[in-house]
Amino acid sequence: MSRTETVRFRHSQALLVAAVIAFIGTLPLASIRWYLLPLLLIPLAIGVWVWRAGTEADARGLRLRALVGQRRIDWERVVELAADPRGRAVARLDDGEVLVLPAVRGSELPRLVAVTGRPPSDPTG
């Protein structure tokens, strides 16, 4: 049984620490009145998003994870991997759809391409 290498990209754990601090900071405000309790859901949702969201890549394809749900994309559907002007990594699919890869920066594209097992194509033709 062969084991495939999986590369995981996640958001900085400093964001998780910030969400915990925001949750603790919101406690006094939320405890003043019962209708302010939903304010606690904001830092809680941010903490879950940081813990869960990201991109995983292996020889078969990409798995994009968000706060709720995930999407699996085979490498055969990916036409191009590039960086957008904001420095985020994006994937263009065969149907023209452009997906921002969560937690992947443009500078990390060589790591992402290396896991595909295919050499990068020459953009000059």
Buried (B, 14 or more C-beta within 10 A) or exposed (E): EEEEEEBEBBBEEEBBEBBBEBBEEBEEEBEEEEEEEEBBEEBBEBBBBBBBBBBBBBEBBBBBBEEEEEEEBEBEBBEEBEBEEEEBBBBBBEEEEEBBBBBBEBEBBEEBBBBBEEEEEEEEE
